[in-house]
Amino acid sequence: MEKPIPAQGIDPSKAPVPARTLIRRIGITPVLPGLEQLVLQCAPNVAPSTMMAVIRVESGGNPLALNVNGKQRLARQPASRQEAVAWASWLVGKGYSVDIGLAQVNSAHLARFNASVDQLLDPCTNLSAGARILSENYADAARRYGLGQVALRAAISAYNTGNHRDGFRNGYVGKVVAAAGVPPLTAATTAKPAALGEPLVYWVKRP
C-alpha cells in the first residue's frame, strides 16, 4: 500500500517515481529570461500587457510552477524541468487537478490540446495554450457583455474560476488588473476592438 500523502502538503519527491527523476534540490527557478519576447511570439492574439499580468499573478514568471488545486499543497516547487515533468505526471496520474507552467494551464486541458505534461511545460506551448483559453473566454464574455474591458474582466475571472463572477469575489481579477498597472474601469479606459478576430489590445485605449 502506498504511503498516504501528508495532510500538510504533497512532496512528490517522495512519491514512487523513477529515482533518475529526483535531482538535487536547488530552489525555485527564477523568472524566465526573455519572457516578454516569448509572449509576443507565442501568444500573439493577446495583448502582451494582458498576458504578462496573468503570468505575474499565476506563476510569477516561473516556467516550472506547479499548483495542486484543493486542500493539498506542494511542499516546494520543482527545481528542474525533469523534476517538474516527473511530479506533474505523478500528480495527474493520481487524479489531482494541477495547474502547470507559466500560464498555470490546468491539467484538465491536456486531452483537449492533445498535449503531454512534458509538452505543456514547454514555455511557448504553455503560453499558447493559456492565450487560447483566455481568448476563448473573452469571445464568450463579449457575446454577453459586448467588446471591451467589462468582457475582459469577465474573461479573466473565467480563466481562474471557470465563470464570470467568482474571480471578482476571490480577488483574482483585481490582482491581474493591479499587475498590469491599470486604473479602475472607466469609460475613458475601455477598449473597443473592431472584431474578435484581431489581436486583443486590452489595456490600451484605441485611437
N, C-alpha and C positions, 0 to 999 in steps of 0.2 A: 504494500500500500504506500502511495506517495505521501511524503510529509506534507501536512496541511500548510497553506500559506499563512504566515503570521498576521494577526489582526492589525498590527501597527504598520504594516507595509509589505509590499512584494519585493523580494530580491531575486530576480530571475537568474542571477549569477549562481544561485544555489539550487536552481532547477535542474532537472535531468536533461541537459543539453550537452552536445559533444564537448569534451574538455578543450579542444583546439579553439573553440569559440570564446573561451573565457580568458581574457588577457589581463595584463597588469592594469590596475586602476590608476588612471592619470587625470581624472577630473572631467568636468563638463566641457564639451567642445565650444570654443568661442564663436562669436558671430562670424558667419561665412564671409570671407573676403570677396569683394566684387558683387555683393548681393544685389545692389540696385541695378547694375547692368544685367544681371541674370533675370531679374524681374522683367526688365524691358524685353529681353529675348524670349522668355518662356511664358510670360503672362501678358501678351500684347493687347488683349482686349479689355484689360482692367487698368485704370489709371495707376501709374507707379506709386503715387502718394497713398492711394487706397490700399493697394496690395501690401506696401511696406507697413502701413498702420496695422493691418491684420496680422502680419508676420510678427511685428513687435509685441503685440498682445498675446498671440498664440504660442510662439516659441522663443521670443527674444532673439531670433536670428540663428538659433541652433539647429542645424540640419539633421541632427540625430535625436532631437527631442521626442520623447515618448510620454504619453499620459494615459493612464488607465482610468476609464470612467467608472463611477461608482464610489463606494466607500474605501476601497483599497487604493494605495498609492505606491509608486515605486520607491524603494529605499534610496535610490540615487539614479542619476541619468547615465545612459551608456557612455563609455569612454572612447569608443571607436565605431566605425561603420560595421565592422564584423560583429561586434557585440550588440549593436542596435538591431541588426538583422536577426541574430540568434534570439534575443529577448522578445522582439515583436512577434517573431514566428511562433515562439513557445506560448506567448500570451494569447495570440489569436487562435492557436490550436486548442487551447484550453477554454475557449469560449469567451474570453474577455473582449470588451469593446475598447479599442486602443486608438488614440489619436497619434498620427505619425508625421514626423518631419517638420519642415519649415512652416507649412501652412496648416499643420495638425489635421491632415485629412484622415477621417475616421476609417477604421478597418472595414466597416460595412460597405465602403465603396470599392474594395479590392476586386470583387467579382464584376461589378458594374464596369469598371475601367479595364477589366481583364489584365490586372497588374498583380505582380507578386509583392511581398513585403520588401524584398531587395530593390525592386524597381521603384516602389513608392518612396524609398529612402534616397533615391537619386534626386538631388535638389531641383533640377529642371522639370523632371516628371512630376514631382510633388507640387511645384508652383503651378504647373499647367493644370493639374487636377484641381487644386484649390481655386484657381481662377475660373475654371469651368463651373464649379459648384456655385461660386459667388455670382457669376454671370447668369446662370440659370435662376438663381434666387431673385436676382434683380429683375429679370424678364417677368417672372411670376408676380413679383410685387408691383411692377409697373402696370401690369394689366388691371390691378386692383386700385392702385393709388395714383397712377399717372407717372410719367417720367420725372426724375429729379431726386432731390435729397430725401423726401419722405420715403420714396421707394427704396432708395439706397439704404437708409437706416433699417427698414423692414428686412431687406436682404441680408444685412449684417446680422440682425437678430436671428434670422433663419440659419445662417451659417453656423451659429453657435448652438442654437436650441431646436432647430427644425421648424420654428414657427415665427410669425411676425410680432409676437408680443413679449415672450419670456426673456429675450435678450435685452430688452429695456428694463425689465423688472430685476434682473440679476446684475445689472450694471455693465454688461459686456459692450453694448453699443456705445455707452458713454466712454468706456476705456479706449475703444477704437477711434472714436472721434477725437479724444484728447491726444492719442498717439499721433494723429495726423495734424495736430495743431489747428484744428478747425473751430471757429467760433460757433456758438449755438445757432440752430437753424433760424434763418430769417428769409424774407422774400429776396433780399439782396444777395444771399449766398446760394440760392437754389439754381442748380444747373439744369439745363433743358436740352439733352442731346436730341438731334433730329430724328434718329432712328435707333432701334435696339441693336441693329447690326453693326454700328460703328463703335470704335473704342469708347469705353465708358469713362469720361472725364468727370469724376465725381466731385472733387474738392475745388475745382476751379470754375469760376463763373465764365461762361462763354461770351465773347464779344457780340 
